[in-house]
Amino acid sequence: MIPKPLRRILGLKPGDTLVAWLEGDRLIFRPRKAVEEELWALMQDVKGSLAGELIEERRREAEPEV
């Protein structure tokens, strides 16, 4: 449980979901909404389908060599 003063500083409300990961010897917790917003911002200029590119790449790798 995160102490109430810390939740208040971080702007967390009951029911908010956190994302956690390790960075070296640190355990990082971030609000899921903030992480999602950052990821969408990073991807806003991406053109086309990254999934489509990955599928095509895998198909080429799976083709037998002649």
mmJSON file of the N, C-alpha and C atoms, coordinates in Angstrom:
{"data_MODEL":{"atom_site":{
"group_PDB":["ATOM","ATOM","ATOM","ATOM","ATOM","ATOM","ATOM","ATOM","ATOM","ATOM","ATOM","ATOM","ATOM","ATOM","ATOM","ATOM","ATOM","ATOM","ATOM","ATOM","ATOM","ATOM","ATOM","ATOM","ATOM","ATOM","ATOM","ATOM","ATOM","ATOM","ATOM","ATOM","ATOM","ATOM","ATOM","ATOM","ATOM","ATOM","ATOM","ATOM","ATOM","ATOM","ATOM","ATOM","ATOM","ATOM","ATOM","ATOM","ATOM","ATOM","ATOM","ATOM","ATOM","ATOM","ATOM","ATOM","ATOM","ATOM","ATOM","ATOM","ATOM","ATOM","ATOM","ATOM","ATOM","ATOM","ATOM","ATOM","ATOM","ATOM","ATOM","ATOM","ATOM","ATOM","ATOM","ATOM","ATOM","ATOM","ATOM","ATOM","ATOM","ATOM","ATOM","ATOM","ATOM","ATOM","ATOM","ATOM","ATOM","ATOM","ATOM","ATOM","ATOM","ATOM","ATOM","ATOM","ATOM","ATOM","ATOM","ATOM","ATOM","ATOM","ATOM","ATOM","ATOM","ATOM","ATOM","ATOM","ATOM","ATOM","ATOM","ATOM","ATOM","ATOM","ATOM","ATOM","ATOM","ATOM","ATOM","ATOM","ATOM","ATOM","ATOM","ATOM","ATOM","ATOM","ATOM","ATOM","ATOM","ATOM","ATOM","ATOM","ATOM","ATOM","ATOM","ATOM","ATOM","ATOM","ATOM","ATOM","ATOM","ATOM","ATOM","ATOM","ATOM","ATOM","ATOM","ATOM","ATOM","ATOM","ATOM","ATOM","ATOM","ATOM","ATOM","ATOM","ATOM","ATOM","ATOM","ATOM","ATOM","ATOM","ATOM","ATOM","ATOM","ATOM","ATOM","ATOM","ATOM","ATOM","ATOM","ATOM","ATOM","ATOM","ATOM","ATOM","ATOM","ATOM","ATOM","ATOM","ATOM","ATOM","ATOM","ATOM","ATOM","ATOM","ATOM","ATOM","ATOM","ATOM","ATOM","ATOM","ATOM","ATOM","ATOM","ATOM","ATOM","ATOM"],
"id":[1,2,3,4,5,6,7,8,9,10,11,12,13,14,15,16,17,18,19,20,21,22,23,24,25,26,27,28,29,30,31,32,33,34,35,36,37,38,39,40,41,42,43,44,45,46,47,48,49,50,51,52,53,54,55,56,57,58,59,60,61,62,63,64,65,66,67,68,69,70,71,72,73,74,75,76,77,78,79,80,81,82,83,84,85,86,87,88,89,90,91,92,93,94,95,96,97,98,99,100,101,102,103,104,105,106,107,108,109,110,111,112,113,114,115,116,117,118,119,120,121,122,123,124,125,126,127,128,129,130,131,132,133,134,135,136,137,138,139,140,141,142,143,144,145,146,147,148,149,150,151,152,153,154,155,156,157,158,159,160,161,162,163,164,165,166,167,168,169,170,171,172,173,174,175,176,177,178,179,180,181,182,183,184,185,186,187,188,189,190,191,192,193,194,195,196,197,198],
"type_symbol":["N","C","C","N","C","C","N","C","C","N","C","C","N","C","C","N","C","C","N","C","C","N","C","C","N","C","C","N","C","C","N","C","C","N","C","C","N","C","C","N","C","C","N","C","C","N","C","C","N","C","C","N","C","C","N","C","C","N","C","C","N","C","C","N","C","C","N","C","C","N","C","C","N","C","C","N","C","C","N","C","C","N","C","C","N","C","C","N","C","C","N","C","C","N","C","C","N","C","C","N","C","C","N","C","C","N","C","C","N","C","C","N","C","C","N","C","C","N","C","C","N","C","C","N","C","C","N","C","C","N","C","C","N","C","C","N","C","C","N","C","C","N","C","C","N","C","C","N","C","C","N","C","C","N","C","C","N","C","C","N","C","C","N","C","C","N","C","C","N","C","C","N","C","C","N","C","C","N","C","C","N","C","C","N","C","C","N","C","C","N","C","C","N","C","C","N","C","C"],
"label_atom_id":["N","CA","C","N","CA","C","N","CA","C","N","CA","C","N","CA","C","N","CA","C","N","CA","C","N","CA","C","N","CA","C","N","CA","C","N","CA","C","N","CA","C","N","CA","C","N","CA","C","N","CA","C","N","CA","C","N","CA","C","N","CA","C","N","CA","C","N","CA","C","N","CA","C","N","CA","C","N","CA","C","N","CA","C","N","CA","C","N","CA","C","N","CA","C","N","CA","C","N","CA","C","N","CA","C","N","CA","C","N","CA","C","N","CA","C","N","CA","C","N","CA","C","N","CA","C","N","CA","C","N","CA","C","N","CA","C","N","CA","C","N","CA","C","N","CA","C","N","CA","C","N","CA","C","N","CA","C","N","CA","C","N","CA","C","N","CA","C","N","CA","C","N","CA","C","N","CA","C","N","CA","C","N","CA","C","N","CA","C","N","CA","C","N","CA","C","N","CA","C","N","CA","C","N","CA","C","N","CA","C","N","CA","C","N","CA","C","N","CA","C","N","CA","C","N","CA","C","N","CA","C"],
"label_alt_id":[null,null,null,null,null,null,null,null,null,null,null,null,null,null,null,null,null,null,null,null,null,null,null,null,null,null,null,null,null,null,null,null,null,null,null,null,null,null,null,null,null,null,null,null,null,null,null,null,null,null,null,null,null,null,null,null,null,null,null,null,null,null,null,null,null,null,null,null,null,null,null,null,null,null,null,null,null,null,null,null,null,null,null,null,null,null,null,null,null,null,null,null,null,null,null,null,null,null,null,null,null,null,null,null,null,null,null,null,null,null,null,null,null,null,null,null,null,null,null,null,null,null,null,null,null,null,null,null,null,null,null,null,null,null,null,null,null,null,null,null,null,null,null,null,null,null,null,null,null,null,null,null,null,null,null,null,null,null,null,null,null,null,null,null,null,null,null,null,null,null,null,null,null,null,null,null,null,null,null,null,null,null,null,null,null,null,null,null,null,null,null,null,null,null,null,null,null,null],
"label_comp_id":["MET","MET","MET","ILE","ILE","ILE","PRO","PRO","PRO","LYS","LYS","LYS","PRO","PRO","PRO","LEU","LEU","LEU","ARG","ARG","ARG","ARG","ARG","ARG","ILE","ILE","ILE","LEU","LEU","LEU","GLY","GLY","GLY","LEU","LEU","LEU","LYS","LYS","LYS","PRO","PRO","PRO","GLY","GLY","GLY","ASP","ASP","ASP","THR","THR","THR","LEU","LEU","LEU","VAL","VAL","VAL","ALA","ALA","ALA","TRP","TRP","TRP","LEU","LEU","LEU","GLU","GLU","GLU","GLY","GLY","GLY","ASP","ASP","ASP","ARG","ARG","ARG","LEU","LEU","LEU","ILE","ILE","ILE","PHE","PHE","PHE","ARG","ARG","ARG","PRO","PRO","PRO","ARG","ARG","ARG","LYS","LYS","LYS","ALA","ALA","ALA","VAL","VAL","VAL","GLU","GLU","GLU","GLU","GLU","GLU","GLU","GLU","GLU","LEU","LEU","LEU","TRP","TRP","TRP","ALA","ALA","ALA","LEU","LEU","LEU","MET","MET","MET","GLN","GLN","GLN","ASP","ASP","ASP","VAL","VAL","VAL","LYS","LYS","LYS","GLY","GLY","GLY","SER","SER","SER","LEU","LEU","LEU","ALA","ALA","ALA","GLY","GLY","GLY","GLU","GLU","GLU","LEU","LEU","LEU","ILE","ILE","ILE","GLU","GLU","GLU","GLU","GLU","GLU","ARG","ARG","ARG","ARG","ARG","ARG","ARG","ARG","ARG","GLU","GLU","GLU","ALA","ALA","ALA","GLU","GLU","GLU","PRO","PRO","PRO","GLU","GLU","GLU","VAL","VAL","VAL"],
"label_asym_id":["A","A","A","A","A","A","A","A","A","A","A","A","A","A","A","A","A","A","A","A","A","A","A","A","A","A","A","A","A","A","A","A","A","A","A","A","A","A","A","A","A","A","A","A","A","A","A","A","A","A","A","A","A","A","A","A","A","A","A","A","A","A","A","A","A","A","A","A","A","A","A","A","A","A","A","A","A","A","A","A","A","A","A","A","A","A","A","A","A","A","A","A","A","A","A","A","A","A","A","A","A","A","A","A","A","A","A","A","A","A","A","A","A","A","A","A","A","A","A","A","A","A","A","A","A","A","A","A","A","A","A","A","A","A","A","A","A","A","A","A","A","A","A","A","A","A","A","A","A","A","A","A","A","A","A","A","A","A","A","A","A","A","A","A","A","A","A","A","A","A","A","A","A","A","A","A","A","A","A","A","A","A","A","A","A","A","A","A","A","A","A","A","A","A","A","A","A","A"],
"label_entity_id":["1","1","1","1","1","1","1","1","1","1","1","1","1","1","1","1","1","1","1","1","1","1","1","1","1","1","1","1","1","1","1","1","1","1","1","1","1","1","1","1","1","1","1","1","1","1","1","1","1","1","1","1","1","1","1","1","1","1","1","1","1","1","1","1","1","1","1","1","1","1","1","1","1","1","1","1","1","1","1","1","1","1","1","1","1","1","1","1","1","1","1","1","1","1","1","1","1","1","1","1","1","1","1","1","1","1","1","1","1","1","1","1","1","1","1","1","1","1","1","1","1","1","1","1","1","1","1","1","1","1","1","1","1","1","1","1","1","1","1","1","1","1","1","1","1","1","1","1","1","1","1","1","1","1","1","1","1","1","1","1","1","1","1","1","1","1","1","1","1","1","1","1","1","1","1","1","1","1","1","1","1","1","1","1","1","1","1","1","1","1","1","1","1","1","1","1","1","1"],
"label_seq_id":[1,1,1,2,2,2,3,3,3,4,4,4,5,5,5,6,6,6,7,7,7,8,8,8,9,9,9,10,10,10,11,11,11,12,12,12,13,13,13,14,14,14,15,15,15,16,16,16,17,17,17,18,18,18,19,19,19,20,20,20,21,21,21,22,22,22,23,23,23,24,24,24,25,25,25,26,26,26,27,27,27,28,28,28,29,29,29,30,30,30,31,31,31,32,32,32,33,33,33,34,34,34,35,35,35,36,36,36,37,37,37,38,38,38,39,39,39,40,40,40,41,41,41,42,42,42,43,43,43,44,44,44,45,45,45,46,46,46,47,47,47,48,48,48,49,49,49,50,50,50,51,51,51,52,52,52,53,53,53,54,54,54,55,55,55,56,56,56,57,57,57,58,58,58,59,59,59,60,60,60,61,61,61,62,62,62,63,63,63,64,64,64,65,65,65,66,66,66],
"pdbx_PDB_ins_code":[null,null,null,null,null,null,null,null,null,null,null,null,null,null,null,null,null,null,null,null,null,null,null,null,null,null,null,null,null,null,null,null,null,null,null,null,null,null,null,null,null,null,null,null,null,null,null,null,null,null,null,null,null,null,null,null,null,null,null,null,null,null,null,null,null,null,null,null,null,null,null,null,null,null,null,null,null,null,null,null,null,null,null,null,null,null,null,null,null,null,null,null,null,null,null,null,null,null,null,null,null,null,null,null,null,null,null,null,null,null,null,null,null,null,null,null,null,null,null,null,null,null,null,null,null,null,null,null,null,null,null,null,null,null,null,null,null,null,null,null,null,null,null,null,null,null,null,null,null,null,null,null,null,null,null,null,null,null,null,null,null,null,null,null,null,null,null,null,null,null,null,null,null,null,null,null,null,null,null,null,null,null,null,null,null,null,null,null,null,null,null,null,null,null,null,null,null,null],
"Cartn_x":[0.84,0.0,0.893,0.528,1.289,0.71,1.563,1.075,0.293,-0.733,-1.62,-0.877,0.083,0.791,1.509,2.079,2.769,1.764,0.631,-0.413,-0.886,-1.028,-1.495,-0.475,0.812,1.866,1.868,1.671,1.703,0.381,-0.638,-1.938,-2.649,-2.372,-3.006,-4.339,-5.304,-6.625,-6.896,-7.817,-8.155,-8.551,-8.004,-8.297,-7.332,-6.453,-5.454,-4.535,-4.15,-3.248,-1.836,-0.876,0.532,1.263,2.297,3.215,4.526,5.141,6.384,7.46,8.721,9.852,11.112,12.147,13.437,14.357,15.07,16.161,17.356,18.254,19.391,18.889,19.209,18.762,17.529,16.827,15.645,14.383,13.34,12.023,11.217,10.796,10.102,8.606,7.788,6.339,5.868,5.045,4.472,2.995,2.192,0.782,0.668,-0.169,-0.329,-0.741,-1.631,-2.099,-0.936,-0.009,1.14,2.043,2.245,3.085,2.438,1.124,0.423,0.518,0.338,0.42,1.805,2.848,4.214,4.448,3.953,4.129,3.39,2.149,1.401,2.114,2.677,3.409,4.627,5.318,6.483,6.091,4.884,4.466,3.658,3.388,2.493,3.005,4.298,4.835,5.123,4.82,5.077,4.049,4.542,3.673,3.566,2.414,2.221,1.971,2.075,1.789,3.069,3.441,4.616,4.367,3.135,2.794,2.96,2.492,2.625,4.082,4.908,6.339,6.962,6.6,7.142,6.717,5.455,4.965,5.731,5.905,6.648,8.089,8.709,10.088,10.178,9.235,9.238,8.996,8.133,7.88,9.136,9.867,11.108,12.126,12.211,13.155,12.782,11.482,11.028,11.139,11.349,11.472,12.715,12.556,13.741,14.742,16.009,17.052,17.217,17.434,17.629,19.018],
"Cartn_y":[-1.178,0.0,1.251,2.191,3.438,4.42,5.005,5.944,7.108,7.564,8.617,9.896,10.391,11.618,11.451,10.283,10.031,9.933,9.267,9.185,10.585,11.452,12.809,13.555,13.452,14.12,13.636,12.32,11.729,11.88,12.371,12.538,11.226,10.214,8.906,8.873,8.199,8.039,6.551,6.213,4.796,4.177,3.02,2.319,2.614,3.62,3.885,2.671,2.379,1.265,1.792,1.079,1.46,0.451,0.913,0.068,0.066,-1.11,-1.206,-1.882,-1.423,-2.062,-1.773,-2.546,-2.367,-1.545,-0.618,0.118,-0.016,-0.93,-1.204,-1.76,-1.054,-1.52,-0.752,-0.083,0.697,0.041,0.076,-0.363,0.895,1.058,2.256,1.956,2.831,2.758,4.033,3.876,5.04,4.779,5.814,5.625,5.108,4.1,3.506,4.563,5.458,6.483,7.341,7.71,8.525,7.749,6.468,5.637,5.522,5.271,5.158,6.461,7.597,8.881,9.105,8.73,8.875,7.976,6.748,5.822,6.318,6.786,7.31,8.52,9.376,10.548,10.12,9.078,8.587,8.022,7.473,6.793,7.689,8.945,9.771,10.051,10.037,10.331,9.084,7.919,6.667,6.53,6.268,6.09,4.605,4.17,2.787,1.906,0.611,-0.369,-1.055,-0.847,-1.539,-3.044,-3.432,-4.858,-5.457,-4.733,-5.211,-5.368,-4.409,-4.493,-5.704,-5.956,-7.101,-8.417,-8.501,-9.725,-9.968,-8.934,-9.087,-9.524,-8.913,-9.282,-10.756,-11.212,-12.616,-13.561,-13.155,-13.989,-14.122,-13.01,-13.069,-13.982,-13.893,-14.738,-16.208,-16.499,-17.882,-18.499,-17.672,-18.203,-19.062,-20.211,-21.081,-20.433,-20.628,-20.1,-21.022,-20.431,-21.242,-21.116],
"Cartn_z":[0.0,0.0,0.0,-0.822,-0.914,0.11,0.934,1.947,1.324,2.041,1.543,1.149,1.959,1.535,0.196,-0.033,-1.298,-2.446,-2.2,-3.24,-3.615,-2.622,-2.883,-3.745,-3.398,-4.174,-5.625,-5.811,-7.15,-7.908,-7.212,-7.857,-8.102,-7.288,-7.446,-6.722,-7.37,-6.779,-6.573,-5.671,-5.496,-6.834,-7.11,-8.354,-9.486,-9.331,-10.371,-10.502,-11.731,-12.003,-12.177,-11.601,-11.729,-12.597,-13.271,-14.03,-13.252,-13.114,-12.348,-13.194,-13.037,-13.702,-12.906,-13.19,-12.536,-13.412,-12.794,-13.442,-12.519,-12.879,-11.999,-10.685,-9.599,-8.282,-7.795,-8.718,-8.358,-8.901,-8.104,-8.538,-8.824,-10.08,-10.527,-10.65,-10.086,-10.228,-10.919,-11.952,-12.648,-12.878,-12.859,-13.209,-14.646,-14.832,-16.162,-17.188,-16.81,-17.74,-18.249,-17.36,-17.761,-18.721,-18.454,-19.329,-20.703,-20.733,-22.018,-22.813,-22.145,-22.838,-23.433,-22.699,-23.218,-24.427,-24.361,-25.487,-26.727,-26.558,-27.703,-28.294,-27.453,-27.94,-28.753,-28.313,-29.051,-30.419,-30.524,-31.751,-32.692,-32.32,-33.115,-34.523,-34.733,-36.058,-36.894,-36.363,-37.083,-38.201,-39.394,-40.557,-40.861,-41.31,-41.689,-40.482,-40.697,-39.662,-39.217,-37.969,-37.45,-37.397,-37.099,-37.068,-38.458,-39.467,-40.842,-41.246,-40.864,-41.163,-40.491,-39.245,-38.514,-39.154,-39.563,-40.217,-41.507,-42.325,-43.578,-43.329,-42.321,-41.982,-41.59,-40.78,-40.352,-41.528,-42.444,-43.625,-44.476,-44.651,-45.431,-44.757,-43.434,-42.686,-42.794,-42.919,-42.957,-44.355,-45.383,-46.739,-46.862,-47.509,-47.695,-48.652,-48.366,-49.247,-50.433,-51.614,-52.835,-53.359],
"occupancy":[1.0,1.0,1.0,1.0,1.0,1.0,1.0,1.0,1.0,1.0,1.0,1.0,1.0,1.0,1.0,1.0,1.0,1.0,1.0,1.0,1.0,1.0,1.0,1.0,1.0,1.0,1.0,1.0,1.0,1.0,1.0,1.0,1.0,1.0,1.0,1.0,1.0,1.0,1.0,1.0,1.0,1.0,1.0,1.0,1.0,1.0,1.0,1.0,1.0,1.0,1.0,1.0,1.0,1.0,1.0,1.0,1.0,1.0,1.0,1.0,1.0,1.0,1.0,1.0,1.0,1.0,1.0,1.0,1.0,1.0,1.0,1.0,1.0,1.0,1.0,1.0,1.0,1.0,1.0,1.0,1.0,1.0,1.0,1.0,1.0,1.0,1.0,1.0,1.0,1.0,1.0,1.0,1.0,1.0,1.0,1.0,1.0,1.0,1.0,1.0,1.0,1.0,1.0,1.0,1.0,1.0,1.0,1.0,1.0,1.0,1.0,1.0,1.0,1.0,1.0,1.0,1.0,1.0,1.0,1.0,1.0,1.0,1.0,1.0,1.0,1.0,1.0,1.0,1.0,1.0,1.0,1.0,1.0,1.0,1.0,1.0,1.0,1.0,1.0,1.0,1.0,1.0,1.0,1.0,1.0,1.0,1.0,1.0,1.0,1.0,1.0,1.0,1.0,1.0,1.0,1.0,1.0,1.0,1.0,1.0,1.0,1.0,1.0,1.0,1.0,1.0,1.0,1.0,1.0,1.0,1.0,1.0,1.0,1.0,1.0,1.0,1.0,1.0,1.0,1.0,1.0,1.0,1.0,1.0,1.0,1.0,1.0,1.0,1.0,1.0,1.0,1.0,1.0,1.0,1.0,1.0,1.0,1.0],
"B_iso_or_equiv":[0.0,0.0,0.0,0.0,0.0,0.0,0.0,0.0,0.0,0.0,0.0,0.0,0.0,0.0,0.0,0.0,0.0,0.0,0.0,0.0,0.0,0.0,0.0,0.0,0.0,0.0,0.0,0.0,0.0,0.0,0.0,0.0,0.0,0.0,0.0,0.0,0.0,0.0,0.0,0.0,0.0,0.0,0.0,0.0,0.0,0.0,0.0,0.0,0.0,0.0,0.0,0.0,0.0,0.0,0.0,0.0,0.0,0.0,0.0,0.0,0.0,0.0,0.0,0.0,0.0,0.0,0.0,0.0,0.0,0.0,0.0,0.0,0.0,0.0,0.0,0.0,0.0,0.0,0.0,0.0,0.0,0.0,0.0,0.0,0.0,0.0,0.0,0.0,0.0,0.0,0.0,0.0,0.0,0.0,0.0,0.0,0.0,0.0,0.0,0.0,0.0,0.0,0.0,0.0,0.0,0.0,0.0,0.0,0.0,0.0,0.0,0.0,0.0,0.0,0.0,0.0,0.0,0.0,0.0,0.0,0.0,0.0,0.0,0.0,0.0,0.0,0.0,0.0,0.0,0.0,0.0,0.0,0.0,0.0,0.0,0.0,0.0,0.0,0.0,0.0,0.0,0.0,0.0,0.0,0.0,0.0,0.0,0.0,0.0,0.0,0.0,0.0,0.0,0.0,0.0,0.0,0.0,0.0,0.0,0.0,0.0,0.0,0.0,0.0,0.0,0.0,0.0,0.0,0.0,0.0,0.0,0.0,0.0,0.0,0.0,0.0,0.0,0.0,0.0,0.0,0.0,0.0,0.0,0.0,0.0,0.0,0.0,0.0,0.0,0.0,0.0,0.0,0.0,0.0,0.0,0.0,0.0,0.0],
"pdbx_formal_charge":[null,null,null,null,null,null,null,null,null,null,null,null,null,null,null,null,null,null,null,null,null,null,null,null,null,null,null,null,null,null,null,null,null,null,null,null,null,null,null,null,null,null,null,null,null,null,null,null,null,null,null,null,null,null,null,null,null,null,null,null,null,null,null,null,null,null,null,null,null,null,null,null,null,null,null,null,null,null,null,null,null,null,null,null,null,null,null,null,null,null,null,null,null,null,null,null,null,null,null,null,null,null,null,null,null,null,null,null,null,null,null,null,null,null,null,null,null,null,null,null,null,null,null,null,null,null,null,null,null,null,null,null,null,null,null,null,null,null,null,null,null,null,null,null,null,null,null,null,null,null,null,null,null,null,null,null,null,null,null,null,null,null,null,null,null,null,null,null,null,null,null,null,null,null,null,null,null,null,null,null,null,null,null,null,null,null,null,null,null,null,null,null,null,null,null,null,null,null],
"auth_seq_id":[1,1,1,2,2,2,3,3,3,4,4,4,5,5,5,6,6,6,7,7,7,8,8,8,9,9,9,10,10,10,11,11,11,12,12,12,13,13,13,14,14,14,15,15,15,16,16,16,17,17,17,18,18,18,19,19,19,20,20,20,21,21,21,22,22,22,23,23,23,24,24,24,25,25,25,26,26,26,27,27,27,28,28,28,29,29,29,30,30,30,31,31,31,32,32,32,33,33,33,34,34,34,35,35,35,36,36,36,37,37,37,38,38,38,39,39,39,40,40,40,41,41,41,42,42,42,43,43,43,44,44,44,45,45,45,46,46,46,47,47,47,48,48,48,49,49,49,50,50,50,51,51,51,52,52,52,53,53,53,54,54,54,55,55,55,56,56,56,57,57,57,58,58,58,59,59,59,60,60,60,61,61,61,62,62,62,63,63,63,64,64,64,65,65,65,66,66,66],
"auth_comp_id":["MET","MET","MET","ILE","ILE","ILE","PRO","PRO","PRO","LYS","LYS","LYS","PRO","PRO","PRO","LEU","LEU","LEU","ARG","ARG","ARG","ARG","ARG","ARG","ILE","ILE","ILE","LEU","LEU","LEU","GLY","GLY","GLY","LEU","LEU","LEU","LYS","LYS","LYS","PRO","PRO","PRO","GLY","GLY","GLY","ASP","ASP","ASP","THR","THR","THR","LEU","LEU","LEU","VAL","VAL","VAL","ALA","ALA","ALA","TRP","TRP","TRP","LEU","LEU","LEU","GLU","GLU","GLU","GLY","GLY","GLY","ASP","ASP","ASP","ARG","ARG","ARG","LEU","LEU","LEU","ILE","ILE","ILE","PHE","PHE","PHE","ARG","ARG","ARG","PRO","PRO","PRO","ARG","ARG","ARG","LYS","LYS","LYS","ALA","ALA","ALA","VAL","VAL","VAL","GLU","GLU","GLU","GLU","GLU","GLU","GLU","GLU","GLU","LEU","LEU","LEU","TRP","TRP","TRP","ALA","ALA","ALA","LEU","LEU","LEU","MET","MET","MET","GLN","GLN","GLN","ASP","ASP","ASP","VAL","VAL","VAL","LYS","LYS","LYS","GLY","GLY","GLY","SER","SER","SER","LEU","LEU","LEU","ALA","ALA","ALA","GLY","GLY","GLY","GLU","GLU","GLU","LEU","LEU","LEU","ILE","ILE","ILE","GLU","GLU","GLU","GLU","GLU","GLU","ARG","ARG","ARG","ARG","ARG","ARG","ARG","ARG","ARG","GLU","GLU","GLU","ALA","ALA","ALA","GLU","GLU","GLU","PRO","PRO","PRO","GLU","GLU","GLU","VAL","VAL","VAL"],
"auth_asym_id":["A","A","A","A","A","A","A","A","A","A","A","A","A","A","A","A","A","A","A","A","A","A","A","A","A","A","A","A","A","A","A","A","A","A","A","A","A","A","A","A","A","A","A","A","A","A","A","A","A","A","A","A","A","A","A","A","A","A","A","A","A","A","A","A","A","A","A","A","A","A","A","A","A","A","A","A","A","A","A","A","A","A","A","A","A","A","A","A","A","A","A","A","A","A","A","A","A","A","A","A","A","A","A","A","A","A","A","A","A","A","A","A","A","A","A","A","A","A","A","A","A","A","A","A","A","A","A","A","A","A","A","A","A","A","A","A","A","A","A","A","A","A","A","A","A","A","A","A","A","A","A","A","A","A","A","A","A","A","A","A","A","A","A","A","A","A","A","A","A","A","A","A","A","A","A","A","A","A","A","A","A","A","A","A","A","A","A","A","A","A","A","A","A","A","A","A","A","A"],
"auth_atom_id":["N","CA","C","N","CA","C","N","CA","C","N","CA","C","N","CA","C","N","CA","C","N","CA","C","N","CA","C","N","CA","C","N","CA","C","N","CA","C","N","CA","C","N","CA","C","N","CA","C","N","CA","C","N","CA","C","N","CA","C","N","CA","C","N","CA","C","N","CA","C","N","CA","C","N","CA","C","N","CA","C","N","CA","C","N","CA","C","N","CA","C","N","CA","C","N","CA","C","N","CA","C","N","CA","C","N","CA","C","N","CA","C","N","CA","C","N","CA","C","N","CA","C","N","CA","C","N","CA","C","N","CA","C","N","CA","C","N","CA","C","N","CA","C","N","CA","C","N","CA","C","N","CA","C","N","CA","C","N","CA","C","N","CA","C","N","CA","C","N","CA","C","N","CA","C","N","CA","C","N","CA","C","N","CA","C","N","CA","C","N","CA","C","N","CA","C","N","CA","C","N","CA","C","N","CA","C","N","CA","C","N","CA","C","N","CA","C","N","CA","C","N","CA","C","N","CA","C","N","CA","C"],
"pdbx_PDB_model_num":[1,1,1,1,1,1,1,1,1,1,1,1,1,1,1,1,1,1,1,1,1,1,1,1,1,1,1,1,1,1,1,1,1,1,1,1,1,1,1,1,1,1,1,1,1,1,1,1,1,1,1,1,1,1,1,1,1,1,1,1,1,1,1,1,1,1,1,1,1,1,1,1,1,1,1,1,1,1,1,1,1,1,1,1,1,1,1,1,1,1,1,1,1,1,1,1,1,1,1,1,1,1,1,1,1,1,1,1,1,1,1,1,1,1,1,1,1,1,1,1,1,1,1,1,1,1,1,1,1,1,1,1,1,1,1,1,1,1,1,1,1,1,1,1,1,1,1,1,1,1,1,1,1,1,1,1,1,1,1,1,1,1,1,1,1,1,1,1,1,1,1,1,1,1,1,1,1,1,1,1,1,1,1,1,1,1,1,1,1,1,1,1,1,1,1,1,1,1]
}}}
